Amino acid sequence: MKYHPIDPKLFIKNRKNFMVKMKPSSLAVFNSNDIFTTGADSTMPFKQHRDIFYLSGADQENTILVLFPDSPDPAHREVLFVTETNEHIAIWEGEKLTKERATEVSGIKTVYWLSDFDKKFFEMMTQCDTIYFNTNEHYRQAVEMETREDRFIKKTKAQYPAHNYAKSAPILQRLRAVKDQIEIDLLQKACDITNAGFRRVLEFTKPGVMEFDLEAEFLHEFIRRRSDGFAYTPIIASGNNANVLHYIENNQECKDGDLILIDAGAQYANYASDMSRTIPVNGRYTDRQKAVYNAVLRVKNEATKMLVPGTLWKEYHVEVGKIMTSELIGLGLLDKTDVQNENPNWPAYKKYFMHGTSHHMGLDTHDYGILWEPMQAGNVFTVEPGIYLPEEGFGIRLEDDVVINSSGEPFNLMRDIPIEIEEIEDLMNK
């Protein structure tokens, strides 16, 4: 891995917090992700399943974690299964986790080879009543492929039909939503790398560059700073492309007078950052662009202040909508009649700002979190209002990642990334 080792205290604490929530006489199983093929003998780069990483730190394929806090055998209360390495694997694929290294990474003392899983798992299943399955219940999930977890669940239900079944997701949704300080430090590192990439792009941008040129500048800076690359597919949208919310083609020329909406973030140690900035191709905003930009910035700043413990996500978005409505009236895009006659289910401001303002951040760009429960200290959210004007040929979105504090305003992980018009123009024209 490119990233520096993570203190295993994080994973030890995470497992302890999870096991406290388990039912008596139960065990939980977590599988690594599959390696996905592209055809012939080629595969995509491996990306670890975030839940097994969160609980073990094991960043390797063909890995299984079993948690069994009530096991009669103390050695089986935390067990990690990894692929047995050998000289052939070492030559062709490189270093894999040894048992000793797996213990160092995870803090788990009992490590078996994966070839022993069926035998050991049978023994543990005869000693428990309930098994926790790790189903994907994220509110945005729309996965159509059958995962390694799916196959494991099918096989286990067929082999052990008399057991009770439970879900890991409700426990993990709450645990992963509240970040440990070690996690916040990793998120800060990801944001710092994003900052370096953005500053590089500011110096590089000029009329005539291609959107993919800017994407390449980001990636160069990310990789050289030990990032795994982009945390998600980047959006480099010049001109009217910014009005396509998930524009990812990044294949058009950046033209004089246009703006470029950039939505890109580095990933570090599997932790994501998520940044949006909108910059002028020629290094100077027009008066109209400045007016819209500053309106979006004011909305972002006011929305950020509302991210405090006790805030409800749904109510928060209603309040942000009111602030955005006022700004749109000030820009001449809405009038009071539009607001008076609006559909309550699709307010007038949605014509120009049609997406949500915030989502949880962490190991996933759209991280775990329960939206109907009050926000709490340690939650990490994006703040990303935007105004999209296809008739005027540009769109503006600004986005930071912030940590909710126990009191006062949240801590901005992207506080050092240029966002004010004057600073951006100065950096682009120095």
Disulfide bonds with the S-S distance in Angstrom:
none
